[in-house]
Amino acid sequence: MKKYSCGELLEMFESHLAQTDTPAEPELLYNPIVYSMSNGGKRLRPTLLLAAYNIFADDMSKALPAATAIEMFHNFTLLHDDIMDNAAVRRGRPSVFAKWGANVAILSGDAMLIVAYSHLQKCAKEVLPQIFDLFNTMALQVCEGQQYDMDFESRQKVSVVDYMNMIELKTSALLAGAVSIGAVLGGASEEDCRKLNRFALELGLAFQLQDDLLDSYGDESELGKKIGGDILEGKKTFLMMQAMSHADEPKREILRSTYKDATLTAEEKIARVKAVYDALDIRRITEQQISTRFERAISILDSLSVGRESVAEMRTFALSLIGRTK
């Protein structure tokens, strides 16, 4: 059975996407879809789906419609997220919301969701009910995670457990759904499907925690953006939740109030909060949690019935997501 590199899988996906027809009219419904889907991004989810499929099968044409559905769904959520966040920029370009307005972004997003299902419907009929069940479960979990994330904005107390549950739904569920769908399409056993789902959940948690960490401790030149955005917005990230759980009351007050203090510059706000993080060793705690989740993911991957050679490319891809080489 032929094994493809993730680079080759990505090329296949981009080629398939480029050949996908989108209606021309009405322009304000479909142009934003083309604009959104052509804006690149990492394509993590379709690549994961194709890589999972390729563990068990190599006729990639049978998995490409599902990969397209996953990426279409992901971009649909981004269109609506940008409206909720009042976000003017997405992937370095004006968001659909900023370019065309909220009404267009809502309706085009709705159309994207419908188009995603139309691509999913092209999957093999014998597994289509299972694929739809996985897709629907994933989609609802993403919505639940987004709601919890919005709920946290107005809640005074959010525990680390609450936060981990939220990111499992909002971030990990989409990765797990992609991997599970790919495995089912490839003919994986029920046990291997279950393991791959858990692998992707753990990988997604590690990925999101790393994102949280980089926002406060990353290298601006490597990230291509300024660090400290989460601190300035007062976001309840893993770092903030851990700090709140370890801090005494004076430090908690610094964490609660700094982002709202109009007398401080952005740099001073970031420095003040990071000083609390440093005093509480939050960076090390976060790095330890990332490592634990990642090692758990790799351990699950290596336990599949197909053997370690068959999962070598998935392992390499997972390493690249966490910025590791081994």
Backbone bond lengths (Angstrom), bond angles and torsions (degrees), N, CA, C in turn:
res aa  C-N    CA-C-N  psi(-1)  N-CA   C-N-CA  omega(-1)  CA-C   N-CA-C  phi
1 M - - - 1.465 - - 1.526 109.73 -
2 K 1.311 116.00 132.42 1.460 120.23 -176.86 1.524 110.64 -75.33
3 K 1.335 115.70 133.60 1.459 121.92 176.08 1.523 108.84 -107.82
4 Y 1.307 115.82 129.76 1.458 121.67 -179.05 1.523 110.09 -103.25
5 S 1.320 115.33 146.07 1.464 119.32 172.88 1.522 108.68 -73.30
6 C 1.311 116.82 161.07 1.464 119.95 178.66 1.530 110.62 -65.35
7 G 1.317 116.65 -29.94 1.462 119.84 174.98 1.520 111.39 -63.79
8 E 1.336 116.30 -41.48 1.462 120.45 177.42 1.527 111.21 -67.17
9 L 1.323 116.39 -38.59 1.463 120.48 178.37 1.523 110.75 -64.24
10 L 1.321 115.93 -40.01 1.462 120.18 178.42 1.525 110.95 -64.64
11 E 1.331 116.73 -41.29 1.469 120.28 177.49 1.524 111.05 -61.68
12 M 1.324 116.64 -42.45 1.464 120.82 177.51 1.522 110.38 -59.97
13 F 1.324 115.29 -44.33 1.460 118.78 -178.25 1.528 111.19 -64.17
14 E 1.337 116.62 -46.06 1.464 120.07 -178.81 1.530 110.79 -62.75
15 S 1.323 116.29 -38.32 1.465 120.06 178.14 1.525 110.64 -64.95
16 H 1.319 116.01 -43.82 1.469 120.57 178.74 1.527 110.72 -63.37
17 L 1.327 116.26 -42.59 1.461 120.89 -179.39 1.525 110.88 -63.83
18 A 1.338 116.30 -39.62 1.469 120.83 -179.06 1.526 111.57 -64.99
19 Q 1.325 116.46 -25.83 1.465 120.64 -179.20 1.533 112.54 -91.97
20 T 1.333 115.71 -0.56 1.458 119.89 -179.50 1.526 109.84 -80.10
21 D 1.299 116.77 123.44 1.471 121.37 -178.43 1.520 111.00 -80.04
22 T 1.332 114.73 136.94 1.460 121.91 172.92 1.522 107.42 -123.44
23 P 1.327 118.39 131.66 1.467 119.94 -179.78 1.522 112.37 -56.00
24 A 1.316 116.42 150.31 1.467 121.49 -178.85 1.523 112.40 -86.19
25 E 1.316 116.91 -27.36 1.466 121.36 -175.83 1.534 110.37 -126.70
26 P 1.332 115.94 143.71 1.468 127.75 -4.96 1.531 112.06 -75.02
27 E 1.308 115.31 139.28 1.464 121.66 -172.71 1.530 112.64 -56.52
28 L 1.333 115.95 -43.44 1.466 118.91 -175.12 1.524 113.13 -72.56
29 L 1.314 117.20 -9.54 1.456 119.76 173.20 1.525 110.94 -90.59
30 Y 1.340 116.06 -43.91 1.460 120.03 -171.03 1.521 115.20 -96.45
31 N 1.335 118.33 -29.78 1.467 118.98 179.45 1.530 113.04 -59.35
32 P 1.347 118.18 -41.22 1.470 118.08 177.21 1.527 113.08 -62.85
33 I 1.339 116.97 -29.63 1.464 119.78 177.79 1.522 110.24 -67.53
34 V 1.328 115.75 -47.67 1.470 120.40 177.83 1.530 110.04 -60.55
35 Y 1.322 115.98 -43.42 1.472 122.22 179.67 1.524 110.25 -59.47
36 S 1.309 116.62 -46.32 1.460 121.21 -178.29 1.519 112.01 -67.08
37 M 1.323 117.09 -46.10 1.462 121.18 -175.98 1.524 112.62 -72.62
38 S 1.333 116.79 -23.70 1.471 119.57 -179.30 1.526 111.95 -88.64
39 N 1.326 116.05 1.09 1.463 119.81 -175.60 1.516 112.70 -86.14
40 G 1.313 115.67 13.14 1.469 119.45 173.24 1.509 113.09 70.00
41 G 1.314 116.26 -114.71 1.453 119.66 -168.63 1.515 108.69 87.03
42 K 1.302 116.25 -178.11 1.469 120.25 -174.46 1.530 112.88 -78.26
43 R 1.331 117.38 -19.63 1.475 122.02 -176.55 1.523 110.90 55.85
44 L 1.327 116.49 37.35 1.462 120.24 -177.75 1.518 112.25 -61.93
45 R 1.324 115.61 -44.37 1.459 120.06 -171.73 1.524 112.99 -69.05
46 P 1.343 118.90 -47.97 1.468 116.96 176.35 1.525 112.71 -65.27
47 T 1.331 117.43 -33.82 1.465 119.50 178.13 1.524 110.69 -65.68
48 L 1.329 116.58 -41.57 1.463 120.22 177.38 1.529 110.80 -62.98
49 L 1.327 116.83 -41.86 1.464 120.34 179.21 1.532 110.30 -60.79
50 L 1.327 116.31 -47.82 1.465 120.22 -178.61 1.534 111.46 -66.57
51 A 1.330 116.45 -37.78 1.471 119.81 178.87 1.524 110.83 -66.21
52 A 1.325 116.94 -39.20 1.464 120.60 177.67 1.527 110.39 -64.97
53 Y 1.312 116.46 -42.86 1.468 121.15 177.65 1.531 110.30 -60.37
54 N 1.336 116.15 -43.20 1.460 121.25 -174.93 1.530 113.29 -70.54
55 I 1.313 117.10 -12.90 1.463 119.71 172.54 1.527 109.90 -64.69
56 F 1.344 116.11 -32.82 1.459 121.37 -172.41 1.530 114.41 -114.27
57 A 1.341 117.85 -18.31 1.469 121.12 -176.37 1.524 109.11 -152.42
58 D 1.340 117.14 163.64 1.464 118.61 -176.69 1.533 114.76 -129.83
59 D 1.344 118.44 3.83 1.468 119.92 174.00 1.521 107.44 -84.95
60 M 1.332 115.95 86.55 1.459 120.88 -169.47 1.532 113.17 -65.58
61 S 1.331 116.46 -20.51 1.470 119.29 179.98 1.525 111.76 -60.17
62 K 1.330 116.53 -25.62 1.463 120.05 -179.05 1.524 112.74 -77.55
63 A 1.327 117.25 -16.39 1.469 120.73 -178.35 1.533 112.91 -105.26
64 L 1.318 117.73 -16.61 1.461 120.71 -174.79 1.540 113.68 -63.19
65 P 1.344 120.43 -38.25 1.462 118.42 176.72 1.533 112.89 -60.93
66 A 1.332 116.97 -40.63 1.462 120.21 178.41 1.522 111.19 -66.84
67 A 1.337 116.75 -38.22 1.469 120.45 176.97 1.524 110.65 -62.07
68 T 1.327 116.18 -39.20 1.462 120.77 177.65 1.524 110.40 -65.74
69 A 1.328 116.74 -41.03 1.466 120.90 178.34 1.526 111.38 -61.18
70 I 1.325 116.33 -42.90 1.467 120.87 -179.88 1.524 110.81 -63.28
71 E 1.335 116.81 -45.03 1.463 119.66 -179.04 1.526 110.91 -69.01
72 M 1.319 117.25 -35.88 1.457 121.29 176.95 1.533 110.22 -64.15
73 F 1.325 116.38 -44.03 1.463 120.22 178.08 1.531 110.78 -62.48
74 H 1.331 116.66 -45.05 1.459 120.55 179.54 1.533 110.91 -57.64
75 N 1.317 116.73 -45.54 1.465 119.90 -179.26 1.523 112.21 -70.18
76 F 1.317 116.95 -31.25 1.464 120.44 172.26 1.529 110.51 -58.17
77 T 1.340 116.84 -45.59 1.472 119.27 179.79 1.522 111.31 -63.08
78 L 1.338 116.86 -33.59 1.466 119.81 -179.80 1.524 111.31 -68.59
79 L 1.332 117.27 -38.14 1.471 120.20 177.57 1.524 110.28 -59.11
80 H 1.323 116.26 -45.03 1.457 119.46 -178.97 1.529 111.84 -75.58
81 D 1.333 117.31 -34.64 1.470 120.29 175.76 1.529 111.05 -58.78
82 D 1.333 116.66 -42.20 1.465 120.43 -178.03 1.519 111.84 -64.41
83 I 1.321 116.95 -32.12 1.471 119.85 175.08 1.529 109.34 -67.57
84 M 1.325 116.64 -47.91 1.469 121.13 -178.41 1.527 111.80 -63.34
85 D 1.343 116.03 -34.65 1.467 120.56 -177.97 1.526 112.70 -92.02
86 N 1.337 116.39 -2.81 1.473 120.53 -175.51 1.530 110.65 55.13
87 A 1.334 116.20 41.37 1.464 122.34 -173.63 1.524 111.18 -87.57
88 A 1.314 115.64 126.62 1.467 120.81 -177.64 1.515 112.64 -89.25
89 V 1.333 117.39 -18.72 1.466 120.80 -174.06 1.517 109.83 -127.70
90 R 1.324 115.69 139.25 1.459 122.11 174.58 1.524 107.40 -139.54
91 R 1.336 116.60 119.11 1.471 122.67 -179.67 1.523 112.21 55.38
92 G 1.321 115.77 41.13 1.455 120.44 174.91 1.511 115.38 79.27
93 R 1.328 118.18 3.70 1.463 121.95 178.16 1.526 108.62 -127.28
94 P 1.345 116.77 163.35 1.472 118.06 175.32 1.529 110.32 -56.49
95 S 1.311 116.92 135.32 1.461 120.37 176.20 1.529 109.34 -66.43
96 V 1.324 116.13 161.98 1.465 119.60 175.39 1.522 109.88 -58.88
97 F 1.306 116.51 -39.01 1.464 122.27 177.78 1.526 111.42 -59.16
98 A 1.345 116.95 -44.54 1.469 120.86 -179.12 1.528 111.52 -72.92
99 K 1.313 116.87 -33.90 1.467 121.62 -174.39 1.533 112.40 -80.23
100 W 1.344 115.81 -39.57 1.459 119.15 -174.63 1.528 114.53 -119.14
101 G 1.332 117.59 -12.82 1.455 120.35 -179.28 1.515 112.70 100.52
102 A 1.342 115.17 165.32 1.464 121.41 -174.15 1.518 112.41 -65.28
103 N 1.323 117.90 -41.73 1.460 119.92 -176.31 1.528 111.85 -61.93
104 V 1.336 115.92 -44.01 1.461 120.06 178.39 1.530 110.07 -65.65
105 A 1.325 117.38 -42.26 1.468 120.55 -179.22 1.525 111.48 -63.33
106 I 1.326 117.21 -37.67 1.466 120.54 178.10 1.522 110.22 -65.52
107 L 1.324 117.03 -50.68 1.459 120.40 -174.81 1.532 111.70 -69.87
108 S 1.331 117.11 -41.17 1.469 119.39 177.44 1.523 110.54 -64.88
109 G 1.335 116.28 -37.26 1.457 119.62 175.72 1.513 111.37 -62.13
110 D 1.332 116.74 -44.08 1.467 120.42 177.08 1.526 110.62 -58.27
111 A 1.338 116.05 -43.20 1.470 120.54 179.64 1.528 110.57 -64.13
112 M 1.329 117.06 -38.57 1.467 120.59 178.87 1.530 111.11 -60.29
113 L 1.320 116.12 -40.59 1.463 119.83 179.25 1.529 110.36 -62.68
114 I 1.337 116.16 -42.83 1.463 120.22 178.84 1.528 110.53 -65.04
115 V 1.321 116.76 -42.61 1.467 120.85 178.71 1.531 110.33 -63.53
116 A 1.332 116.66 -36.89 1.469 119.67 177.30 1.519 110.34 -57.95
117 Y 1.328 117.23 -44.56 1.456 120.49 178.95 1.532 111.58 -64.92
118 S 1.324 116.32 -34.17 1.466 118.68 179.28 1.528 111.14 -66.17
119 H 1.332 116.81 -34.37 1.473 119.92 175.47 1.529 110.16 -70.86
120 L 1.317 116.46 -41.71 1.466 120.75 -179.25 1.526 111.27 -60.96
121 Q 1.315 115.97 -32.99 1.454 121.53 -177.92 1.536 112.76 -65.36
122 K 1.339 116.89 -14.38 1.464 121.15 -179.93 1.529 112.10 -82.55
123 C 1.322 117.21 -2.33 1.467 120.38 179.10 1.532 110.18 -69.55
124 A 1.322 115.02 163.53 1.468 120.92 -178.65 1.522 111.27 -54.73
125 K 1.315 116.19 130.28 1.469 121.47 -172.16 1.533 112.71 -61.24
126 E 1.346 116.52 -32.10 1.465 118.52 -176.22 1.531 113.16 -68.08
127 V 1.331 116.82 -23.13 1.472 119.17 178.94 1.529 112.00 -112.96
128 L 1.326 117.18 3.86 1.462 120.00 -174.56 1.531 113.70 -59.78
129 P 1.357 119.50 -42.68 1.472 117.69 177.49 1.529 112.95 -58.20
130 Q 1.330 116.58 -40.97 1.471 120.52 178.99 1.524 111.06 -66.89
131 I 1.333 116.45 -39.13 1.461 121.28 179.25 1.525 110.40 -64.44
132 F 1.327 116.50 -44.47 1.464 120.26 178.68 1.530 110.90 -63.04
133 D 1.319 116.93 -39.25 1.459 120.71 179.28 1.530 110.79 -63.16
134 L 1.325 116.46 -44.71 1.463 120.59 177.93 1.530 111.36 -63.16
135 F 1.327 115.72 -43.43 1.466 120.94 -178.46 1.526 110.39 -64.47
136 N 1.333 117.12 -44.64 1.466 120.55 -178.31 1.524 111.95 -66.45
137 T 1.328 116.18 -41.14 1.471 120.19 176.96 1.523 110.36 -60.73
138 M 1.333 115.67 -46.67 1.462 121.44 177.98 1.526 111.40 -58.68
139 A 1.331 116.87 -47.16 1.461 121.01 -176.05 1.526 111.43 -62.64
140 L 1.329 116.92 -42.47 1.463 119.76 178.80 1.523 111.34 -67.04
141 Q 1.326 117.18 -38.31 1.466 120.03 178.69 1.525 111.07 -62.63
142 V 1.329 117.21 -40.01 1.470 120.37 177.77 1.533 110.14 -61.62
143 C 1.323 116.81 -42.22 1.469 120.55 178.38 1.529 110.85 -64.97
144 E 1.322 116.29 -40.97 1.469 120.06 178.17 1.532 110.28 -62.15
145 G 1.336 115.83 -43.45 1.457 119.69 179.19 1.515 112.15 -62.23
146 Q 1.324 117.03 -40.96 1.465 121.04 178.20 1.521 110.76 -63.23
147 Q 1.329 116.76 -40.26 1.462 119.46 179.34 1.524 111.24 -65.33
148 Y 1.331 116.26 -44.03 1.471 118.80 177.27 1.530 110.40 -59.88
149 D 1.333 116.69 -41.27 1.461 120.94 179.47 1.529 110.28 -59.43
150 M 1.329 116.86 -42.83 1.469 120.40 178.02 1.525 110.94 -68.80
151 D 1.341 116.71 -38.23 1.462 120.17 177.53 1.528 111.10 -59.44
152 F 1.335 115.98 -39.33 1.467 120.66 -176.94 1.526 112.25 -62.89
153 E 1.328 117.20 -26.33 1.463 120.50 -178.24 1.529 111.70 -61.00
154 S 1.324 116.95 -31.63 1.469 120.17 -177.27 1.527 112.91 -106.34
155 R 1.341 116.83 -1.83 1.462 119.54 178.95 1.520 110.46 -88.69
156 Q 1.321 116.21 134.17 1.462 120.65 179.75 1.534 110.92 -71.16
157 K 1.329 115.97 -39.87 1.461 119.87 -176.74 1.519 110.51 -118.17
158 V 1.319 114.98 123.66 1.460 122.20 174.49 1.523 106.96 -131.15
159 S 1.315 117.44 123.17 1.465 120.20 -178.09 1.528 110.76 -83.03
160 V 1.324 115.28 164.16 1.464 120.49 175.77 1.517 109.78 -60.66
161 V 1.336 116.71 -38.94 1.476 121.06 178.66 1.528 110.08 -62.44
162 D 1.337 116.96 -43.27 1.465 120.77 177.12 1.529 110.66 -59.11
163 Y 1.326 115.66 -44.71 1.460 120.13 -178.33 1.525 111.46 -64.46
164 M 1.333 117.02 -43.19 1.462 120.14 -179.62 1.529 110.80 -64.38
165 N 1.316 116.62 -37.58 1.467 120.06 176.95 1.527 110.21 -64.50
166 M 1.333 116.37 -40.47 1.459 120.19 -179.42 1.522 111.57 -63.74
167 I 1.336 118.17 -46.01 1.464 118.62 -177.43 1.532 111.83 -74.05
168 E 1.342 116.38 -25.03 1.469 117.88 174.14 1.522 109.75 -63.51
169 L 1.330 116.52 -39.09 1.457 120.72 178.90 1.529 111.77 -75.77
170 K 1.317 116.64 -47.30 1.471 120.66 -172.08 1.530 113.14 -75.71
171 T 1.312 117.07 -37.25 1.470 121.21 -174.71 1.526 112.77 -109.43
172 S 1.339 116.84 -53.41 1.459 120.36 -173.09 1.524 112.93 -69.22
173 A 1.321 117.44 -34.65 1.467 120.36 -175.16 1.527 111.78 -59.87
174 L 1.321 116.62 -36.14 1.461 119.98 -179.30 1.529 111.04 -70.37
175 L 1.325 116.83 -38.80 1.465 120.18 175.84 1.530 110.37 -66.28
176 A 1.340 115.56 -42.80 1.462 120.07 -179.59 1.525 111.20 -65.56
177 G 1.331 116.24 -39.21 1.458 119.65 177.63 1.516 111.56 -62.52
178 A 1.324 116.33 -43.22 1.463 120.91 179.65 1.527 110.95 -61.72
179 V 1.311 116.54 -47.60 1.469 121.16 -178.60 1.528 110.83 -65.13
180 S 1.324 116.93 -42.13 1.464 120.85 -178.67 1.527 111.34 -64.74
181 I 1.325 116.41 -42.49 1.467 120.43 178.88 1.535 109.88 -63.54
182 G 1.321 116.72 -43.52 1.461 119.98 177.62 1.511 112.24 -60.38
183 A 1.341 116.77 -41.51 1.461 121.00 -179.71 1.522 111.66 -65.54
184 V 1.333 116.79 -43.27 1.471 120.67 179.13 1.520 110.39 -62.87
185 L 1.318 116.75 -44.96 1.467 120.27 178.74 1.523 111.59 -61.41
186 G 1.331 116.53 -32.51 1.462 120.69 -179.77 1.514 114.12 -79.85
187 G 1.335 116.67 -7.18 1.462 120.12 178.84 1.507 114.42 88.15
188 A 1.329 117.55 24.45 1.462 121.12 -179.97 1.524 110.90 -66.62
189 S 1.321 115.80 153.57 1.464 120.49 176.32 1.531 109.57 -69.28
190 E 1.305 115.37 162.78 1.469 120.33 178.71 1.525 110.74 -59.16
191 E 1.324 116.63 -39.68 1.467 120.77 -179.77 1.521 111.28 -66.20
192 D 1.333 117.74 -43.91 1.459 120.65 178.57 1.528 111.06 -66.08
193 C 1.321 117.57 -36.24 1.470 120.61 176.25 1.524 110.61 -62.54
194 R 1.315 115.38 -43.41 1.470 119.80 179.41 1.525 110.67 -62.39
195 K 1.324 116.25 -43.45 1.464 120.16 -179.62 1.526 111.59 -65.51
196 L 1.328 116.77 -41.84 1.466 120.10 -179.98 1.524 111.28 -65.83
197 N 1.319 116.90 -35.08 1.463 119.95 175.58 1.522 110.37 -61.08
198 R 1.324 116.25 -45.20 1.476 120.18 -179.61 1.526 110.70 -68.29
199 F 1.328 116.63 -38.92 1.473 120.92 175.40 1.526 110.48 -54.79
200 A 1.324 117.11 -48.39 1.463 121.03 -176.39 1.523 111.66 -69.33
201 L 1.331 117.19 -34.80 1.466 119.50 176.78 1.526 110.56 -62.54
202 E 1.319 116.57 -45.99 1.469 120.52 179.98 1.524 110.75 -66.06
203 L 1.329 116.75 -41.51 1.463 120.59 178.46 1.525 110.16 -62.69
204 G 1.319 116.91 -41.99 1.460 120.88 179.03 1.518 112.38 -62.74
205 L 1.323 116.88 -39.00 1.462 120.22 177.32 1.528 110.41 -64.60
206 A 1.330 116.55 -44.84 1.466 120.27 177.89 1.523 110.59 -60.54
207 F 1.315 116.49 -41.77 1.464 122.73 -179.23 1.525 111.40 -62.63
208 Q 1.339 116.90 -45.51 1.461 120.04 -179.58 1.526 111.74 -69.57
209 L 1.319 117.28 -39.57 1.471 119.88 178.18 1.527 110.45 -64.54
210 Q 1.319 116.60 -36.78 1.458 119.34 176.29 1.528 110.60 -64.90
211 D 1.325 116.44 -39.48 1.462 120.76 177.14 1.527 110.31 -60.36
212 D 1.326 116.36 -43.27 1.469 121.00 176.73 1.529 110.40 -59.62
213 L 1.324 115.29 -45.36 1.465 120.32 -177.63 1.523 111.25 -64.09
214 L 1.332 116.69 -45.79 1.464 120.61 -177.52 1.521 112.04 -64.28
215 D 1.323 117.02 -29.45 1.461 118.80 -179.83 1.528 111.44 -63.98
216 S 1.319 117.22 -27.87 1.462 120.16 178.46 1.522 113.61 -103.14
217 Y 1.333 117.24 -28.56 1.465 119.97 -173.34 1.529 113.83 -125.34
218 G 1.321 117.63 10.06 1.453 120.13 -178.52 1.517 113.37 -77.47
219 D 1.311 115.34 170.94 1.464 123.09 176.83 1.527 108.14 -92.50
220 E 1.331 116.34 117.06 1.463 120.21 -176.22 1.521 112.41 -59.01
221 S 1.333 117.31 -37.36 1.464 119.85 -178.48 1.523 111.48 -67.52
222 E 1.342 116.96 -32.03 1.460 120.72 178.78 1.526 111.61 -80.77
223 L 1.335 116.36 -36.92 1.462 120.41 -177.52 1.517 112.57 -77.86
224 G 1.338 116.70 -25.34 1.458 120.21 -177.54 1.508 112.79 75.20
225 K 1.315 117.32 18.06 1.467 121.54 176.67 1.514 108.69 -154.25
226 K 1.319 115.26 162.61 1.454 119.99 179.56 1.520 110.31 -74.00
227 I 1.319 115.47 143.60 1.456 119.14 177.19 1.531 109.29 -85.50
228 G 1.323 114.85 162.29 1.461 120.04 175.52 1.515 115.04 95.64
229 G 1.339 117.63 5.14 1.459 120.12 -178.63 1.519 112.80 -60.28
230 D 1.330 116.77 -40.29 1.467 120.25 179.46 1.524 111.34 -64.08
231 I 1.320 116.08 -38.86 1.465 120.43 178.69 1.525 110.61 -64.72
232 L 1.318 116.72 -44.73 1.467 121.23 -178.31 1.528 112.11 -65.64
233 E 1.329 116.74 -29.09 1.469 120.71 178.56 1.519 112.41 -88.00
234 G 1.331 116.94 -7.61 1.463 120.19 -177.15 1.512 112.70 69.01
235 K 1.343 117.30 30.12 1.456 120.95 -176.70 1.524 111.27 -71.05
236 K 1.314 114.59 144.35 1.459 120.70 178.42 1.526 108.63 -88.45
237 T 1.316 115.79 83.53 1.458 122.46 178.84 1.525 109.92 -91.64
238 F 1.336 115.53 176.59 1.463 119.51 177.45 1.523 110.38 -59.80
239 L 1.336 116.45 -41.29 1.459 119.60 -179.84 1.526 111.16 -61.93
240 M 1.326 116.46 -44.41 1.458 120.61 -179.30 1.528 110.88 -65.54
241 M 1.340 116.67 -41.95 1.464 119.72 -178.83 1.532 111.24 -66.47
242 Q 1.327 116.21 -40.48 1.457 119.56 177.59 1.536 110.45 -64.60
243 A 1.322 115.93 -42.71 1.463 119.90 179.94 1.526 110.72 -62.78
244 M 1.327 116.78 -43.45 1.462 120.11 179.49 1.526 111.29 -62.51
245 S 1.332 116.98 -34.75 1.466 120.07 -178.51 1.521 112.38 -76.05
246 H 1.350 117.75 -23.54 1.463 121.41 -178.09 1.536 113.32 -100.13
247 A 1.308 117.66 -17.04 1.466 121.08 -171.04 1.526 112.77 -81.47
248 D 1.346 115.00 156.22 1.465 119.59 168.60 1.528 107.53 -82.50
249 E 1.325 117.00 176.80 1.463 119.73 -173.46 1.529 113.64 -63.50
250 P 1.335 120.37 -40.99 1.473 118.88 177.07 1.543 112.87 -59.19
251 K 1.319 116.21 -42.13 1.470 119.51 179.07 1.528 110.60 -68.46
252 R 1.334 116.56 -37.29 1.473 119.14 177.59 1.522 110.69 -61.27
253 E 1.300 116.51 -38.52 1.461 119.71 179.57 1.529 110.87 -65.41
254 I 1.317 117.17 -37.20 1.473 120.75 175.25 1.530 109.53 -60.98
255 L 1.330 116.14 -45.63 1.462 120.82 -178.67 1.531 111.69 -65.51
256 R 1.325 115.96 -36.46 1.466 120.17 -178.29 1.514 113.05 -73.19
257 S 1.336 116.74 -35.59 1.463 119.66 -166.45 1.523 116.02 -108.00
258 T 1.312 118.07 -19.14 1.465 120.10 -171.22 1.521 113.07 -57.47
259 Y 1.324 117.89 -44.67 1.477 119.44 -175.30 1.522 112.53 -64.86
260 K 1.347 117.14 -19.27 1.472 120.93 -179.42 1.529 112.57 -95.52
261 D 1.334 117.32 -4.32 1.472 121.37 -174.09 1.528 110.72 -77.88
262 A 1.332 116.06 106.69 1.468 121.30 -176.08 1.520 113.01 -71.96
263 T 1.324 118.07 -12.59 1.466 120.54 -179.83 1.525 112.20 -82.34
264 L 1.328 117.40 -9.41 1.459 121.21 -177.22 1.522 111.10 -103.92
265 T 1.318 116.40 145.64 1.470 120.50 172.64 1.527 108.23 -76.77
266 A 1.324 116.57 167.82 1.462 120.70 177.96 1.524 110.72 -58.92
267 E 1.324 115.95 -42.85 1.466 119.95 -178.95 1.526 111.23 -63.86
268 E 1.327 116.28 -38.50 1.471 120.04 179.52 1.527 111.32 -68.14
269 K 1.316 116.79 -38.37 1.474 120.46 177.84 1.520 110.52 -61.94
270 I 1.338 115.77 -47.24 1.462 120.19 -179.67 1.521 110.98 -61.88
271 A 1.319 115.66 -45.01 1.469 120.45 -178.92 1.525 111.30 -63.32
272 R 1.320 117.05 -39.02 1.467 120.67 -177.90 1.533 110.94 -66.17
273 V 1.318 115.96 -45.34 1.466 118.93 -179.30 1.524 110.56 -69.47
274 K 1.329 117.43 -41.18 1.457 119.65 179.83 1.529 111.52 -65.57
275 A 1.320 117.20 -28.51 1.463 119.61 176.29 1.527 110.13 -64.16
276 V 1.321 116.42 -37.09 1.468 119.94 176.05 1.527 109.63 -68.74
277 Y 1.326 116.36 -43.97 1.467 119.84 177.06 1.525 110.75 -55.93
278 D 1.329 115.59 -46.39 1.465 120.05 -177.71 1.526 111.22 -64.12
279 A 1.316 116.68 -40.26 1.465 120.79 -179.67 1.526 111.63 -64.41
280 L 1.330 116.30 -29.46 1.461 121.50 -177.90 1.537 113.05 -98.76
281 D 1.331 116.34 3.09 1.463 122.19 177.98 1.539 111.90 62.11
282 I 1.328 115.98 37.03 1.462 121.17 -174.91 1.526 111.61 -69.10
283 R 1.321 117.68 -33.91 1.464 119.03 178.70 1.520 110.66 -60.63
284 R 1.314 117.62 -46.50 1.465 120.46 -179.19 1.528 110.76 -64.82
285 I 1.310 116.94 -41.59 1.465 120.98 179.57 1.533 109.96 -60.21
286 T 1.334 116.25 -41.85 1.462 120.55 -179.33 1.520 110.60 -68.92
287 E 1.324 117.05 -44.47 1.465 120.47 178.62 1.529 110.91 -60.51
288 Q 1.321 116.47 -37.71 1.462 120.93 178.84 1.524 110.84 -65.16
289 Q 1.332 116.31 -40.49 1.457 120.59 179.79 1.538 110.77 -67.81
290 I 1.340 116.40 -39.71 1.466 120.79 176.91 1.526 109.77 -60.48
291 S 1.325 116.26 -47.31 1.459 121.21 -178.77 1.526 111.36 -62.76
292 T 1.328 116.89 -41.82 1.458 121.50 179.91 1.522 110.87 -61.77
293 R 1.327 115.98 -47.23 1.465 120.29 -179.23 1.529 111.02 -65.03
294 F 1.325 115.62 -41.26 1.463 119.01 -178.38 1.524 111.46 -67.26
295 E 1.323 116.91 -45.50 1.464 119.93 -180.00 1.522 110.58 -62.94
296 R 1.318 116.64 -35.36 1.463 120.54 177.20 1.530 109.54 -64.48
297 A 1.339 116.27 -42.48 1.462 120.48 179.42 1.529 111.13 -60.69
298 I 1.328 116.64 -46.60 1.473 120.76 -178.43 1.521 111.17 -65.97
299 S 1.323 116.59 -37.40 1.462 120.52 178.21 1.529 111.04 -61.90
300 I 1.329 116.21 -41.53 1.467 120.81 177.82 1.523 109.87 -65.20
301 L 1.328 116.94 -44.01 1.459 121.43 -179.90 1.516 111.18 -58.97
302 D 1.326 116.81 -43.05 1.465 121.54 -177.78 1.530 113.03 -70.84
303 S 1.348 116.32 -12.32 1.468 119.40 -178.57 1.529 112.96 -91.69
304 L 1.346 118.12 1.50 1.463 120.72 179.18 1.532 110.96 -62.33
305 S 1.315 115.54 154.12 1.465 120.50 -175.41 1.527 112.94 -68.44
306 V 1.332 117.82 -17.24 1.468 121.27 -173.98 1.524 113.21 -81.41
307 G 1.308 117.45 -12.99 1.461 119.71 -179.94 1.520 112.50 93.48
308 R 1.326 115.27 161.57 1.464 120.99 -172.06 1.522 113.17 -68.64
309 E 1.321 117.67 -30.77 1.476 118.94 -179.68 1.524 111.71 -62.35
310 S 1.323 116.11 -37.77 1.459 120.48 -177.50 1.523 112.94 -70.32
311 V 1.328 116.43 -21.36 1.471 119.19 -178.68 1.530 111.39 -105.52
312 A 1.321 117.79 10.80 1.463 121.50 -175.48 1.528 111.80 -58.46
313 E 1.327 117.73 -42.88 1.464 120.46 -178.06 1.524 111.32 -70.39
314 M 1.322 117.18 -37.74 1.461 120.05 176.18 1.523 110.31 -64.62
315 R 1.312 116.21 -39.31 1.467 120.85 177.57 1.536 110.05 -61.87
316 T 1.337 116.83 -45.31 1.468 121.44 179.30 1.522 110.64 -61.04
317 F 1.328 116.02 -42.03 1.466 120.16 179.76 1.523 110.64 -65.10
318 A 1.321 116.86 -42.46 1.453 120.49 178.23 1.527 111.25 -61.82
319 L 1.319 116.72 -41.52 1.466 121.21 177.36 1.527 110.46 -59.83
320 S 1.329 116.38 -41.62 1.464 120.09 -177.83 1.517 111.51 -66.06
321 L 1.339 117.44 -32.68 1.465 120.78 -179.92 1.528 111.62 -65.92
322 I 1.319 114.99 -33.38 1.469 119.62 -178.01 1.524 111.04 -98.07
323 G 1.336 115.96 4.84 1.463 119.60 176.10 1.499 113.89 70.89
324 R 1.338 115.71 31.31 1.452 120.05 -178.73 1.516 110.05 -115.16
325 T 1.332 115.81 164.28 1.467 120.32 179.14 1.520 111.34 -116.12
326 K 1.313 117.15 -9.87 1.468 119.54 179.33 1.516 109.33 -159.70
